[in-house]
Structure formats: C-alpha cells, structure tokens
Amino acid sequence: MSTQREPIRELDSNLEQTAVEMPRPTIAPMILALGLILMAAGAIFGVGFAVTGMAMLIASLTMWVSELLPGRGHCLEPFDASLQPEPVKAELHQVEQLRPGLPGFRARLPEAVHPISAGVKGGIVGGLVMPIPALLYGLISGRGIWYPINLLAGMVLPDIGTLTDAQLEQFSLLMFVTGTIIHATISVVFGLLYGVLLPMLPSLPRSKIPGSFAWGGIIFPLFWTGVTHSLMGVANPLLQARVDWPWFILSQFVFGIVASLVVSRSEKIPVPPAGIGPGRDVQP
C-alpha cells in the first residue's frame, strides 16, 4: 500500500457524504519555531546554533510553502454522516434584533479600543522624554551624555566589552546611530503594546491610581526592567555591570507614565458587536 499523499482533485457525491475536506497536518510550524529559537541562541552560544537554526528555518519554510500549492494543502477526513446536523433554515425578519442592554446581546470586550495611531504617538512622546534621566545620569556621574547612549548601542555591538570607560564616554557616530535606532524601535513597539493592552486591563483593587497608570507607569516598567536585567546577565554580563540600574528604572518609569498618559487621553473607537445587531440588519 502506498503511503504517498495524493492531491485532492475532485470530490464525487458519494465521497462528500462520508468525508470532509480538511487542511493537511504538517510539522513545519514546529520546525520553524525551533529554528527561530536556535537562531536566537546563536547570539549567546555561538555560530553553530545560528547556522543550524537558519537551516531548519529554510527547510520548514520550504515544507510549509509546498503544502500551499494547488491540490496539496488539504486531505479528506472520514466522518459519520448520521451525526451531521441538519441545515439551518433562515427566516429573515421573524425575530426582533438584539440591542445593547438586552439579554443575549453579544458584545466584544473591550467595547472600545484606541486606534493604532494612539500607541504610536505614546511611544514617540515617551521615547522623547525617556532619555532625560539617562542624560542627567551622565552629567551627574561625570561620565558625559554619550556614556548611556554608547551602552544602549552595546546591546547589539559585540565589542562593547573590550572598550574602556574612557572610550565609552566619547562620541561615536556608529554607536550614536545604533543607539538611536534601537531606542526609536523599542519606543514605538512598546507604545503599540500600550495602545493594545491598556484598554483590556482591569483597574487594580483597592487602588486609587487609575488602571492605565498603574499598569503602564508602574507594573510594566518593573516587569521589563527585571526581564532586561536577567537576560543581560546571560547575554552580556559586562554590559550588565556597567548599567546604573536605579537610573535605568527611573527612565522606564518616565516612559511608562508619559506613554500611558498619551494613550489614555486619546480617542477610543467603539468595537462593533458580534453577530447581528444595530447597523447590521440582514437585508432580504
């Protein structure tokens, strides 16, 4: 008996009664995810992990795309025709349409969301004020304003551990451009996350602080500061030792508070309810 998968061409009437066409199972997404993990691990454990991850990534994408070719992405799954439900007969304008506040009205939560532009604006404004504590640290500590910028660029530049403090205190065009790109990218990404998450998070019980400020200005900055500290200790311990973490946390609080303020004060767009409701009447 051949185990080769046959492409689906055409279903006859007898086959449609005993089988249903379904997407063909594939292991490609799992291999793709493993490949991405190995590529990320290559930054810590060496080029061997990165090369292996890249090979798995290419192989899984090839396998996955090949499944999308005509006639290859589906298979027939047998089922018991006696368990098939009877077709639903539509009867238009026979029942009253549901309205907000009536029992059974299906609303999507949250009922209103911020537009994408609100998250982008929050990230940009927060990113503009976030460097203020870092620059103050450079001036107060005597290291200069370029020291925190060069440390930020050290997240991706491999030779940061070989530089002395005196070299890190000097202006470097490469480090300035790299640090600016990293800062702008992270600010916009976190601003978008604020725009998506803040409307869905509840207010904290027994807290007089508004929920958006509690989550965006306190909890989120503490969370990603802890994650950054832990990951940096594994990926680049020398860089972790050079970061002044109290000033780092202060910068995160500034970004979180300002971004939350911008996002929370932006307009909200109502989310249409699921199913048939106001403005969604079925036309005959």
KOLSE-621585 format. One record per residue (C-alpha): x, y, z. Coordinates in pm, whole numbers, plus 50000, padded with zeros to 5 digits. Layout:
% residues N
XYZ...
This chain:
% residues 284
500005000050000501455033549901501885059650175502395088449934499855116149977497615120649678496465155749588492775162749612491295168249271487525164949277485005151049524482205129449392478775128749554479395095749740482695108049886481185140450010478765120450226481495101450412484465125350422485175162050475487985182250325490395194750595493775212750598496555187150575498525183750903502145194950889505055197151131506515227150951505375253651208507065234751494510315231851298510095268651209509665278351577512605256351680514735271651406513985306851530514905296651886518215281951772518995313051569518385334751876520505311252088523325315851838523885350851974524855335252308526195300352238527955305351906527585304651531526815267351522523395272751677522675301351436523635280751128521555251151244518585273651315518875290050975518935255950803515845244950995514135277950914514735274150541513685237350543510475244250736509505273550514510095252350206507955224350351505215248350459505055267150129504965234349934501825224850126500135256149991500495245449629497235237049447495925202749543498445196549822497195216450117494135195450207493215159750280489975140150326488915130650678486125104550715483185112050942479875096751038477225111750810474495102951063475975128251307475885156451056473495184151171470555193750959470885225650755469675257050928466745273150755466995310850752463855330450833464515367250786462665394450981460945369151206462595378951535463445411951695467035422551652469115424051969470045458152105472685469152358471495462552710469105434552614469765399152742471705378952488473345408352315476875397152235479465424352287483155422052217485405431652506486775457252533483835476752396486145504652276489815504652178492435530552100493475534651735496925523151629497995559451599497475563851975500085537152052502495552051800502075586851949502515573152301505695555252202507145585752026506365610252308507525585552573510695579152374511435616552357511305621652735512765587952834516425598152768516195627453010517055606853324519805588753132521375621353018521085635453372522885604353500525695610353252526085646653365525795639953739528145610053735530725628853528530695602653251529105625752997525955623352790527455598652540528055571552801524405559452832523935561752453527015540452389525835514952647522505512452466524335505852139526255478552319523105457152311523925447651952527575457551905529785427952002532945447152101531365467052383533115445552643536545454552511536015492152542537195511452844535075536353035537065564652879536215551952530532545548152618532455584352734533505596752389531195604052095531005576451834528915581051521528355543551485527195539751844525055571151826523195559151514522865523851651521595535651988519115559551825517675532151604517375508151898515715534352116513245545651848512275510051756511725498752115509765530352199507325526151910506895488851973506135494152343503825522952254501835499752027501655474052307500325500752540497645510252289496515474052260496815462252622495775491652838492065491752735491805454652821493445455453165491275459553477491735485353748493715473654047491535466154351491885489454648494005513354446493225549954383495635550654089493875547953751494335513953595496185526653287498785544653501499135515953745499785490953468501645512853219503535535153461504475510653738503865473753670505065471953308508305491553370509145469753670508415438253471510525445953164513335460053381513535426653560513445407853229516155430353081518385426153387518035388253379518625384553004521535408853003523175388553281523215358653047523855375252712526315402552818527395402953185529965430553120527265453652989525005444853284527735455153528528145489153363524465498753366523365520353660520095502253733518395528153961518685554053682517635527553429514445520553625513765557853654513945560853275511455532253238509045548953481509245581453284508495563652958505665543153109503925572753273504155595452968503165568252720500205558152939499105594452963499195599252586497405566452512494715570252780493835605652664493455595752300490085588852146488525554452158486885536251870483785515251958484115478351872481135465251670479245437251848479445401551727476655387751515473605407151405472955439351591472425476351540473605486951199473965450651091470425442150998470135414550740468815426350411466345403450234
